[in-house]
Amino acid sequence: MLKNLVSRAADGSVTIRMSAISSKVPQKSGVVRMTYYEGHYHLVPVSGGQVEVTYQAVLDPAGSIPAWVANMAVVDTPYDLLANMRKILTGK
């Protein structure tokens, strides 16, 4: 489970801070919970109606997940999330 905190600055930028809350969901046999996650999205409006997006995260997936798998998800997941959001919001 992630805790999200959204804030907006006077310049129109938006920051979404995320952190793992492992104590809110009961442990379940056969399921490995992520032990640590801290990250944020920072969205800044730029000219021409574009938005600059910065994503940064530090995490520990725990369990037996190889580092290369975790690293692959860290790279692909933000892009896929934003591409899907764009598709939903614009229909493109």
Distance bins in CASP14 RR format, pairs under 12 A and 6 or more apart:
PFRMAT RR
TARGET T0000
AUTHOR 0000-0000-0000
RMODE 2
METHOD distances of the structure
MODEL  1
1 18 0 0 0 0 0 1 0 0 0 0 0
1 19 0 0 0 0 1 0 0 0 0 0 0
1 20 1 0 0 1 0 0 0 0 0 0 0
1 21 1 0 1 0 0 0 0 0 0 0 0
1 22 1 0 0 1 0 0 0 0 0 0 0
1 23 0 0 0 0 1 0 0 0 0 0 0
1 24 1 0 1 0 0 0 0 0 0 0 0
1 25 1 0 1 0 0 0 0 0 0 0 0
1 26 0 0 0 0 0 1 0 0 0 0 0
1 33 0 0 0 0 1 0 0 0 0 0 0
1 34 0 0 0 0 1 0 0 0 0 0 0
1 37 0 0 0 0 0 1 0 0 0 0 0
2 16 0 0 0 0 0 1 0 0 0 0 0
2 17 0 0 0 0 1 0 0 0 0 0 0
2 18 1 0 1 0 0 0 0 0 0 0 0
2 19 1 0 0 1 0 0 0 0 0 0 0
2 20 1 0 0 1 0 0 0 0 0 0 0
2 21 1 0 0 1 0 0 0 0 0 0 0
2 22 0 0 0 0 0 1 0 0 0 0 0
2 24 0 0 0 0 1 0 0 0 0 0 0
2 25 0 0 0 0 0 1 0 0 0 0 0
2 33 0 0 0 0 0 1 0 0 0 0 0
2 34 0 0 0 0 1 0 0 0 0 0 0
2 36 0 0 0 0 0 1 0 0 0 0 0
2 37 1 0 0 1 0 0 0 0 0 0 0
2 38 0 0 0 0 0 1 0 0 0 0 0
2 39 0 0 0 0 1 0 0 0 0 0 0
2 40 0 0 0 0 0 1 0 0 0 0 0
2 41 0 0 0 0 0 1 0 0 0 0 0
2 57 0 0 0 0 0 1 0 0 0 0 0
2 59 0 0 0 0 0 1 0 0 0 0 0
3 16 0 0 0 0 0 1 0 0 0 0 0
3 17 0 0 0 0 1 0 0 0 0 0 0
3 18 1 0 0 1 0 0 0 0 0 0 0
3 19 1 0 1 0 0 0 0 0 0 0 0
3 20 1 0 0 1 0 0 0 0 0 0 0
3 21 1 0 1 0 0 0 0 0 0 0 0
3 22 0 0 0 0 0 1 0 0 0 0 0
3 23 0 0 0 0 0 1 0 0 0 0 0
3 24 0 0 0 0 1 0 0 0 0 0 0
3 37 0 0 0 0 1 0 0 0 0 0 0
3 38 0 0 0 0 0 1 0 0 0 0 0
3 39 0 0 0 0 0 1 0 0 0 0 0
3 40 0 0 0 0 0 1 0 0 0 0 0
4 14 0 0 0 0 0 1 0 0 0 0 0
4 15 0 0 0 0 0 1 0 0 0 0 0
4 16 1 0 1 0 0 0 0 0 0 0 0
4 17 1 0 0 1 0 0 0 0 0 0 0
4 18 1 0 1 0 0 0 0 0 0 0 0
4 19 0 0 0 0 1 0 0 0 0 0 0
4 20 0 0 0 0 0 1 0 0 0 0 0
4 21 0 0 0 0 0 1 0 0 0 0 0
4 37 0 0 0 0 0 1 0 0 0 0 0
4 39 0 0 0 0 0 1 0 0 0 0 0
4 40 0 0 0 0 1 0 0 0 0 0 0
4 41 0 0 0 0 1 0 0 0 0 0 0
5 14 0 0 0 0 0 1 0 0 0 0 0
5 15 0 0 0 0 1 0 0 0 0 0 0
5 16 1 0 0 1 0 0 0 0 0 0 0
5 17 1 0 1 0 0 0 0 0 0 0 0
5 18 1 0 0 1 0 0 0 0 0 0 0
5 19 0 0 0 0 1 0 0 0 0 0 0
5 21 0 0 0 0 0 1 0 0 0 0 0
5 38 0 0 0 0 0 1 0 0 0 0 0
5 39 0 0 0 0 0 1 0 0 0 0 0
5 40 0 0 0 0 1 0 0 0 0 0 0
5 41 0 0 0 0 0 1 0 0 0 0 0
6 13 0 0 0 0 0 1 0 0 0 0 0
6 14 1 0 0 1 0 0 0 0 0 0 0
6 15 1 0 0 1 0 0 0 0 0 0 0
6 16 1 0 1 0 0 0 0 0 0 0 0
6 17 1 0 0 1 0 0 0 0 0 0 0
6 18 0 0 0 0 1 0 0 0 0 0 0
6 40 0 0 0 0 0 1 0 0 0 0 0
6 41 0 0 0 0 1 0 0 0 0 0 0
6 42 0 0 0 0 0 1 0 0 0 0 0
6 43 0 0 0 0 0 1 0 0 0 0 0
7 13 0 0 0 0 1 0 0 0 0 0 0
7 14 1 0 0 1 0 0 0 0 0 0 0
7 15 1 0 1 0 0 0 0 0 0 0 0
7 16 0 0 0 0 1 0 0 0 0 0 0
7 17 1 0 0 1 0 0 0 0 0 0 0
7 40 0 0 0 0 1 0 0 0 0 0 0
7 41 0 0 0 0 0 1 0 0 0 0 0
7 42 0 0 0 0 0 1 0 0 0 0 0
7 43 0 0 0 0 0 1 0 0 0 0 0
8 14 1 0 1 0 0 0 0 0 0 0 0
8 15 1 0 0 1 0 0 0 0 0 0 0
8 16 0 0 0 0 0 1 0 0 0 0 0
8 42 0 0 0 0 0 1 0 0 0 0 0
8 43 0 0 0 0 1 0 0 0 0 0 0
8 44 0 0 0 0 0 1 0 0 0 0 0
8 45 0 0 0 0 0 1 0 0 0 0 0
9 15 1 0 0 1 0 0 0 0 0 0 0
9 42 0 0 0 0 1 0 0 0 0 0 0
9 43 0 0 0 0 0 1 0 0 0 0 0
9 44 0 0 0 0 1 0 0 0 0 0 0
9 45 0 0 0 0 0 1 0 0 0 0 0
11 42 0 0 0 0 0 1 0 0 0 0 0
11 43 0 0 0 0 0 1 0 0 0 0 0
11 44 1 0 0 1 0 0 0 0 0 0 0
11 45 0 0 0 0 1 0 0 0 0 0 0
11 46 0 0 0 0 0 1 0 0 0 0 0
11 52 0 0 0 0 0 1 0 0 0 0 0
12 42 0 0 0 0 0 1 0 0 0 0 0
12 43 0 0 0 0 1 0 0 0 0 0 0
12 44 1 0 0 1 0 0 0 0 0 0 0
12 45 1 0 1 0 0 0 0 0 0 0 0
12 46 0 0 0 0 0 1 0 0 0 0 0
12 51 0 0 0 0 0 1 0 0 0 0 0
12 52 0 0 0 0 0 1 0 0 0 0 0
13 40 0 0 0 0 0 1 0 0 0 0 0
13 41 0 0 0 0 0 1 0 0 0 0 0
13 42 1 0 0 1 0 0 0 0 0 0 0
13 43 1 0 0 1 0 0 0 0 0 0 0
13 44 1 0 1 0 0 0 0 0 0 0 0
13 45 1 0 0 1 0 0 0 0 0 0 0
13 46 0 0 0 0 0 1 0 0 0 0 0
13 51 0 0 0 0 1 0 0 0 0 0 0
13 52 0 0 0 0 1 0 0 0 0 0 0
13 53 0 0 0 0 0 1 0 0 0 0 0
13 54 0 0 0 0 1 0 0 0 0 0 0
14 40 0 0 0 0 0 1 0 0 0 0 0
14 41 1 0 0 1 0 0 0 0 0 0 0
14 42 1 0 0 1 0 0 0 0 0 0 0
14 43 1 0 1 0 0 0 0 0 0 0 0
14 44 0 0 0 0 1 0 0 0 0 0 0
14 45 0 0 0 0 1 0 0 0 0 0 0
14 51 0 0 0 0 1 0 0 0 0 0 0
14 52 0 0 0 0 0 1 0 0 0 0 0
14 53 0 0 0 0 1 0 0 0 0 0 0
14 54 0 0 0 0 0 1 0 0 0 0 0
15 39 0 0 0 0 0 1 0 0 0 0 0
15 40 1 0 1 0 0 0 0 0 0 0 0
15 41 1 0 0 1 0 0 0 0 0 0 0
15 42 1 0 1 0 0 0 0 0 0 0 0
15 43 1 0 0 1 0 0 0 0 0 0 0
15 44 0 0 0 0 1 0 0 0 0 0 0
15 53 0 0 0 0 0 1 0 0 0 0 0
15 54 0 0 0 0 1 0 0 0 0 0 0
15 55 0 0 0 0 0 1 0 0 0 0 0
15 56 0 0 0 0 0 1 0 0 0 0 0
16 39 0 0 0 0 1 0 0 0 0 0 0
16 40 1 0 0 1 0 0 0 0 0 0 0
16 41 1 0 1 0 0 0 0 0 0 0 0
16 42 0 0 0 0 1 0 0 0 0 0 0
16 43 1 0 0 1 0 0 0 0 0 0 0
16 53 0 0 0 0 0 1 0 0 0 0 0
16 54 0 0 0 0 0 1 0 0 0 0 0
16 55 0 0 0 0 1 0 0 0 0 0 0
16 56 0 0 0 0 0 1 0 0 0 0 0
16 57 0 0 0 0 0 1 0 0 0 0 0
16 78 0 0 0 0 0 1 0 0 0 0 0
16 81 0 0 0 0 0 1 0 0 0 0 0
16 82 0 0 0 0 0 1 0 0 0 0 0
17 37 0 0 0 0 0 1 0 0 0 0 0
17 38 0 0 0 0 1 0 0 0 0 0 0
17 39 1 0 0 1 0 0 0 0 0 0 0
17 40 1 0 1 0 0 0 0 0 0 0 0
17 41 0 0 0 0 1 0 0 0 0 0 0
17 42 0 0 0 0 1 0 0 0 0 0 0
17 55 0 0 0 0 0 1 0 0 0 0 0
17 56 0 0 0 0 0 1 0 0 0 0 0
17 57 0 0 0 0 0 1 0 0 0 0 0
18 34 0 0 0 0 0 1 0 0 0 0 0
18 36 0 0 0 0 0 1 0 0 0 0 0
18 37 1 0 0 1 0 0 0 0 0 0 0
18 38 1 0 0 1 0 0 0 0 0 0 0
18 39 1 0 1 0 0 0 0 0 0 0 0
18 40 1 0 0 1 0 0 0 0 0 0 0
18 41 1 0 0 1 0 0 0 0 0 0 0
18 42 0 0 0 0 0 1 0 0 0 0 0
18 55 0 0 0 0 0 1 0 0 0 0 0
18 56 0 0 0 0 0 1 0 0 0 0 0
18 57 1 0 0 1 0 0 0 0 0 0 0
18 58 0 0 0 0 0 1 0 0 0 0 0
18 59 0 0 0 0 0 1 0 0 0 0 0
18 78 0 0 0 0 0 1 0 0 0 0 0
18 81 0 0 0 0 0 1 0 0 0 0 0
19 34 0 0 0 0 0 1 0 0 0 0 0
19 36 0 0 0 0 1 0 0 0 0 0 0
19 37 1 0 0 1 0 0 0 0 0 0 0
19 38 1 0 1 0 0 0 0 0 0 0 0
19 39 1 0 0 1 0 0 0 0 0 0 0
19 40 0 0 0 0 1 0 0 0 0 0 0
19 57 0 0 0 0 0 1 0 0 0 0 0
19 58 0 0 0 0 0 1 0 0 0 0 0
19 59 0 0 0 0 0 1 0 0 0 0 0
20 33 0 0 0 0 1 0 0 0 0 0 0
20 34 1 0 1 0 0 0 0 0 0 0 0
20 35 1 0 0 1 0 0 0 0 0 0 0
20 36 1 0 0 1 0 0 0 0 0 0 0
20 37 1 1 0 0 0 0 0 0 0 0 0
20 38 1 0 0 1 0 0 0 0 0 0 0
20 39 0 0 0 0 1 0 0 0 0 0 0
20 57 0 0 0 0 0 1 0 0 0 0 0
20 58 0 0 0 0 0 1 0 0 0 0 0
20 59 1 0 0 1 0 0 0 0 0 0 0
20 60 0 0 0 0 1 0 0 0 0 0 0
20 61 0 0 0 0 0 1 0 0 0 0 0
20 62 0 0 0 0 0 1 0 0 0 0 0
21 33 0 0 0 0 0 1 0 0 0 0 0
21 34 0 0 0 0 0 1 0 0 0 0 0
21 35 0 0 0 0 0 1 0 0 0 0 0
21 36 0 0 0 0 0 1 0 0 0 0 0
21 37 0 0 0 0 1 0 0 0 0 0 0
21 38 0 0 0 0 0 1 0 0 0 0 0
22 28 0 0 0 0 0 1 0 0 0 0 0
22 31 0 0 0 0 0 1 0 0 0 0 0
22 32 0 0 0 0 0 1 0 0 0 0 0
22 33 1 0 1 0 0 0 0 0 0 0 0
22 34 1 0 0 1 0 0 0 0 0 0 0
22 35 1 0 0 1 0 0 0 0 0 0 0
22 36 0 0 0 0 1 0 0 0 0 0 0
22 37 0 0 0 0 1 0 0 0 0 0 0
22 59 0 0 0 0 0 1 0 0 0 0 0
22 60 0 0 0 0 0 1 0 0 0 0 0
22 62 0 0 0 0 1 0 0 0 0 0 0
23 33 0 0 0 0 1 0 0 0 0 0 0
23 35 0 0 0 0 0 1 0 0 0 0 0
24 33 0 0 0 0 0 1 0 0 0 0 0
25 31 0 0 0 0 1 0 0 0 0 0 0
25 33 1 0 0 1 0 0 0 0 0 0 0
25 34 0 0 0 0 0 1 0 0 0 0 0
26 33 0 0 0 0 0 1 0 0 0 0 0
27 33 1 0 0 1 0 0 0 0 0 0 0
30 63 0 0 0 0 0 1 0 0 0 0 0
30 64 0 0 0 0 0 1 0 0 0 0 0
31 62 0 0 0 0 0 1 0 0 0 0 0
31 63 0 0 0 0 0 1 0 0 0 0 0
32 60 0 0 0 0 0 1 0 0 0 0 0
32 61 1 0 0 1 0 0 0 0 0 0 0
32 62 1 0 1 0 0 0 0 0 0 0 0
32 63 1 0 1 0 0 0 0 0 0 0 0
32 64 1 0 0 1 0 0 0 0 0 0 0
32 65 1 0 0 1 0 0 0 0 0 0 0
32 70 0 0 0 0 0 1 0 0 0 0 0
33 59 0 0 0 0 0 1 0 0 0 0 0
33 60 0 0 0 0 0 1 0 0 0 0 0
33 61 0 0 0 0 1 0 0 0 0 0 0
33 62 1 0 0 1 0 0 0 0 0 0 0
33 63 0 0 0 0 1 0 0 0 0 0 0
33 65 0 0 0 0 0 1 0 0 0 0 0
34 57 0 0 0 0 0 1 0 0 0 0 0
34 58 0 0 0 0 0 1 0 0 0 0 0
34 59 1 0 0 1 0 0 0 0 0 0 0
34 60 1 0 0 1 0 0 0 0 0 0 0
34 61 1 0 1 0 0 0 0 0 0 0 0
34 62 1 0 0 1 0 0 0 0 0 0 0
34 63 0 0 0 0 1 0 0 0 0 0 0
34 65 0 0 0 0 1 0 0 0 0 0 0
34 70 0 0 0 0 1 0 0 0 0 0 0
34 73 0 0 0 0 0 1 0 0 0 0 0
34 74 0 0 0 0 0 1 0 0 0 0 0
35 58 0 0 0 0 0 1 0 0 0 0 0
35 59 0 0 0 0 1 0 0 0 0 0 0
35 60 1 0 1 0 0 0 0 0 0 0 0
35 61 1 0 0 1 0 0 0 0 0 0 0
35 62 1 0 1 0 0 0 0 0 0 0 0
35 63 0 0 0 0 1 0 0 0 0 0 0
35 65 0 0 0 0 0 1 0 0 0 0 0
36 57 0 0 0 0 0 1 0 0 0 0 0
36 58 1 0 0 1 0 0 0 0 0 0 0
36 59 1 0 0 1 0 0 0 0 0 0 0
36 60 1 0 1 0 0 0 0 0 0 0 0
36 61 0 0 0 0 1 0 0 0 0 0 0
36 62 0 0 0 0 1 0 0 0 0 0 0
36 70 0 0 0 0 0 1 0 0 0 0 0
37 56 0 0 0 0 0 1 0 0 0 0 0
37 57 1 0 0 1 0 0 0 0 0 0 0
37 58 1 0 0 1 0 0 0 0 0 0 0
37 59 1 0 1 0 0 0 0 0 0 0 0
37 60 1 0 0 1 0 0 0 0 0 0 0
37 61 0 0 0 0 1 0 0 0 0 0 0
37 62 0 0 0 0 0 1 0 0 0 0 0
37 70 0 0 0 0 0 1 0 0 0 0 0
37 73 0 0 0 0 0 1 0 0 0 0 0
37 74 0 0 0 0 0 1 0 0 0 0 0
37 77 0 0 0 0 0 1 0 0 0 0 0
38 56 0 0 0 0 1 0 0 0 0 0 0
38 57 1 0 0 1 0 0 0 0 0 0 0
38 58 1 0 1 0 0 0 0 0 0 0 0
38 59 1 0 0 1 0 0 0 0 0 0 0
38 60 0 0 0 0 0 1 0 0 0 0 0
39 54 0 0 0 0 0 1 0 0 0 0 0
39 55 1 0 0 1 0 0 0 0 0 0 0
39 56 1 0 1 0 0 0 0 0 0 0 0
39 57 1 0 1 0 0 0 0 0 0 0 0
39 58 1 0 0 1 0 0 0 0 0 0 0
39 59 1 0 0 1 0 0 0 0 0 0 0
39 74 0 0 0 0 0 1 0 0 0 0 0
39 77 0 0 0 0 0 1 0 0 0 0 0
39 78 0 0 0 0 0 1 0 0 0 0 0
40 53 0 0 0 0 0 1 0 0 0 0 0
40 54 0 0 0 0 1 0 0 0 0 0 0
40 55 1 0 0 1 0 0 0 0 0 0 0
40 56 1 0 1 0 0 0 0 0 0 0 0
40 57 1 0 0 1 0 0 0 0 0 0 0
40 58 0 0 0 0 0 1 0 0 0 0 0
40 78 0 0 0 0 0 1 0 0 0 0 0
41 51 0 0 0 0 0 1 0 0 0 0 0
41 52 0 0 0 0 0 1 0 0 0 0 0
41 53 1 0 0 1 0 0 0 0 0 0 0
41 54 1 0 0 1 0 0 0 0 0 0 0
41 55 1 0 1 0 0 0 0 0 0 0 0
41 56 0 0 0 0 1 0 0 0 0 0 0
41 57 0 0 0 0 1 0 0 0 0 0 0
41 77 0 0 0 0 0 1 0 0 0 0 0
41 78 1 0 0 1 0 0 0 0 0 0 0
41 81 0 0 0 0 1 0 0 0 0 0 0
41 82 0 0 0 0 1 0 0 0 0 0 0
41 85 0 0 0 0 0 1 0 0 0 0 0
42 51 0 0 0 0 0 1 0 0 0 0 0
42 52 0 0 0 0 1 0 0 0 0 0 0
42 53 1 0 0 1 0 0 0 0 0 0 0
42 54 1 0 1 0 0 0 0 0 0 0 0
42 55 1 0 0 1 0 0 0 0 0 0 0
42 56 0 0 0 0 1 0 0 0 0 0 0
42 57 0 0 0 0 0 1 0 0 0 0 0
42 78 0 0 0 0 0 1 0 0 0 0 0
43 49 0 0 0 0 0 1 0 0 0 0 0
43 50 0 0 0 0 0 1 0 0 0 0 0
43 51 1 0 1 0 0 0 0 0 0 0 0
43 52 1 0 0 1 0 0 0 0 0 0 0
43 53 1 0 1 0 0 0 0 0 0 0 0
43 54 0 0 0 0 1 0 0 0 0 0 0
43 55 0 0 0 0 1 0 0 0 0 0 0
43 78 0 0 0 0 0 1 0 0 0 0 0
43 82 0 0 0 0 1 0 0 0 0 0 0
43 85 0 0 0 0 0 1 0 0 0 0 0
44 50 0 0 0 0 1 0 0 0 0 0 0
44 51 1 0 0 1 0 0 0 0 0 0 0
44 52 1 0 1 0 0 0 0 0 0 0 0
44 53 1 0 0 1 0 0 0 0 0 0 0
44 54 1 0 0 1 0 0 0 0 0 0 0
45 51 1 0 1 0 0 0 0 0 0 0 0
45 52 1 0 0 1 0 0 0 0 0 0 0
45 53 0 0 0 0 0 1 0 0 0 0 0
46 52 1 0 1 0 0 0 0 0 0 0 0
46 53 0 0 0 0 0 1 0 0 0 0 0
50 86 0 0 0 0 0 1 0 0 0 0 0
51 82 0 0 0 0 1 0 0 0 0 0 0
51 85 0 0 0 0 0 1 0 0 0 0 0
51 86 0 0 0 0 0 1 0 0 0 0 0
51 89 0 0 0 0 0 1 0 0 0 0 0
52 82 0 0 0 0 0 1 0 0 0 0 0
53 78 1 0 0 1 0 0 0 0 0 0 0
53 79 0 0 0 0 1 0 0 0 0 0 0
53 81 0 0 0 0 1 0 0 0 0 0 0
53 82 1 0 0 1 0 0 0 0 0 0 0
53 83 0 0 0 0 0 1 0 0 0 0 0
53 85 0 0 0 0 0 1 0 0 0 0 0
53 86 0 0 0 0 0 1 0 0 0 0 0
54 78 0 0 0 0 1 0 0 0 0 0 0
54 82 0 0 0 0 0 1 0 0 0 0 0
55 74 0 0 0 0 1 0 0 0 0 0 0
55 75 0 0 0 0 1 0 0 0 0 0 0
55 76 0 0 0 0 0 1 0 0 0 0 0
55 77 0 0 0 0 1 0 0 0 0 0 0
55 78 1 0 1 0 0 0 0 0 0 0 0
55 79 0 0 0 0 1 0 0 0 0 0 0
55 80 0 0 0 0 0 1 0 0 0 0 0
55 81 0 0 0 0 1 0 0 0 0 0 0
55 82 0 0 0 0 1 0 0 0 0 0 0
56 74 0 0 0 0 1 0 0 0 0 0 0
56 78 0 0 0 0 1 0 0 0 0 0 0
57 70 0 0 0 0 0 1 0 0 0 0 0
57 71 0 0 0 0 0 1 0 0 0 0 0
57 73 0 0 0 0 0 1 0 0 0 0 0
57 74 1 0 0 1 0 0 0 0 0 0 0
57 75 0 0 0 0 0 1 0 0 0 0 0
57 77 0 0 0 0 1 0 0 0 0 0 0
57 78 0 0 0 0 1 0 0 0 0 0 0
57 81 0 0 0 0 0 1 0 0 0 0 0
58 70 0 0 0 0 0 1 0 0 0 0 0
58 74 0 0 0 0 1 0 0 0 0 0 0
59 65 0 0 0 0 0 1 0 0 0 0 0
59 67 0 0 0 0 0 1 0 0 0 0 0
59 70 1 0 0 1 0 0 0 0 0 0 0
59 71 0 0 0 0 0 1 0 0 0 0 0
59 73 0 0 0 0 1 0 0 0 0 0 0
59 74 1 0 0 1 0 0 0 0 0 0 0
59 77 0 0 0 0 0 1 0 0 0 0 0
60 67 0 0 0 0 0 1 0 0 0 0 0
60 70 0 0 0 0 1 0 0 0 0 0 0
60 74 0 0 0 0 0 1 0 0 0 0 0
61 67 0 0 0 0 1 0 0 0 0 0 0
61 68 0 0 0 0 0 1 0 0 0 0 0
61 69 0 0 0 0 1 0 0 0 0 0 0
61 70 1 0 1 0 0 0 0 0 0 0 0
61 71 0 0 0 0 1 0 0 0 0 0 0
61 72 0 0 0 0 0 1 0 0 0 0 0
61 73 0 0 0 0 1 0 0 0 0 0 0
61 74 0 0 0 0 1 0 0 0 0 0 0
62 70 0 0 0 0 1 0 0 0 0 0 0
63 69 0 0 0 0 0 1 0 0 0 0 0
63 70 0 0 0 0 0 1 0 0 0 0 0
64 70 0 0 0 0 0 1 0 0 0 0 0
65 71 0 0 0 0 0 1 0 0 0 0 0
65 72 0 0 0 0 0 1 0 0 0 0 0
65 73 0 0 0 0 1 0 0 0 0 0 0
65 74 0 0 0 0 0 1 0 0 0 0 0
66 72 0 0 0 0 1 0 0 0 0 0 0
66 73 0 0 0 0 0 1 0 0 0 0 0
67 73 0 0 0 0 0 1 0 0 0 0 0
67 74 0 0 0 0 0 1 0 0 0 0 0
68 74 0 0 0 0 0 1 0 0 0 0 0
68 75 0 0 0 0 0 1 0 0 0 0 0
69 75 0 0 0 0 0 1 0 0 0 0 0
69 76 0 0 0 0 0 1 0 0 0 0 0
69 77 0 0 0 0 0 1 0 0 0 0 0
70 76 0 0 0 0 0 1 0 0 0 0 0
70 77 0 0 0 0 0 1 0 0 0 0 0
71 77 0 0 0 0 0 1 0 0 0 0 0
72 79 0 0 0 0 0 1 0 0 0 0 0
72 80 0 0 0 0 0 1 0 0 0 0 0
73 79 0 0 0 0 0 1 0 0 0 0 0
73 80 0 0 0 0 1 0 0 0 0 0 0
73 81 0 0 0 0 0 1 0 0 0 0 0
74 80 0 0 0 0 0 1 0 0 0 0 0
74 81 0 0 0 0 0 1 0 0 0 0 0
75 81 0 0 0 0 0 1 0 0 0 0 0
76 82 0 0 0 0 0 1 0 0 0 0 0
76 83 0 0 0 0 0 1 0 0 0 0 0
76 84 0 0 0 0 0 1 0 0 0 0 0
77 83 0 0 0 0 0 1 0 0 0 0 0
77 84 0 0 0 0 0 1 0 0 0 0 0
78 84 0 0 0 0 0 1 0 0 0 0 0
78 85 0 0 0 0 0 1 0 0 0 0 0
79 85 0 0 0 0 0 1 0 0 0 0 0
79 86 0 0 0 0 0 1 0 0 0 0 0
80 86 0 0 0 0 0 1 0 0 0 0 0
80 87 0 0 0 0 0 1 0 0 0 0 0
81 87 0 0 0 0 0 1 0 0 0 0 0
81 88 0 0 0 0 0 1 0 0 0 0 0
82 88 0 0 0 0 0 1 0 0 0 0 0
82 89 0 0 0 0 0 1 0 0 0 0 0
82 90 0 0 0 0 0 1 0 0 0 0 0
83 89 0 0 0 0 0 1 0 0 0 0 0
83 90 0 0 0 0 0 1 0 0 0 0 0
83 91 0 0 0 0 0 1 0 0 0 0 0
83 92 0 0 0 0 0 1 0 0 0 0 0
84 90 0 0 0 0 0 1 0 0 0 0 0
84 91 0 0 0 0 0 1 0 0 0 0 0
84 92 0 0 0 0 0 1 0 0 0 0 0
85 91 0 0 0 0 0 1 0 0 0 0 0
85 92 0 0 0 0 0 1 0 0 0 0 0
86 92 1 0 0 1 0 0 0 0 0 0 0
END
